[in-house]
C-alpha cells in the first residue's frame, strides 16, 4: 500500500504491520513504524503498530507492538526539524555512536 512517500507492508482494521527479515535494528524499525503511524493519523487513520520479525531458517515469528503516543509524536517533530535545519548538530563522539543506525550521517 503506497501513501504519499511511504509503502506499507500490511494494514488491517487494528494494526499497521511492518515486516522485517531480522531483529538486527529494531530501534530503527520502531521509529520507521512510528513515522508511518503519524502519516496515517494525519489522514484520519488511527492504528496500532506491529513489527513482525521473520528470521530466515527459523520457524518462529515474533511480534513487537508499537503505539504512537504524544511523546513519540513530539520526538518525530524534533527529528523532522533536525533534518530540515541548515546547521549540523555537533558530533557526540560517544561509544554508543559506533552502534548507531545513523552513524554514517555523523561520521561519513
C-alpha positions, 0 to 999 in steps of 0.5 A: 500500500503506497501513501504519499512517500511511504509503502506499507507492508500490511494494514488491517482494521487494528494494526499497521504491520511492518515486516522485517527479515531480522531483529538486527535494528529494531530501534530503527524499525520502531521509529520507521513504524512510528513515522508511518503511524503519524502519516496515517493519523494525519489522514484520519487513520488511527492504528496500532503498530506491529513489527513482525520479525521473520528470521530466515531458517527459523520457524518462529515469528515474533511480534513487537507492538508499537503505539504512537503516543504524544511523546513519540509524536513530539520526538518525530517533530524534533527529528523532522526539524533536525533534518530540515535545519541548515546547521549540523548538530555537533558530533557526540563522539560517544561509544554508543555512536559506533552502534548507531543506525545513523552513524554514517550521517555523523561520521561519513 
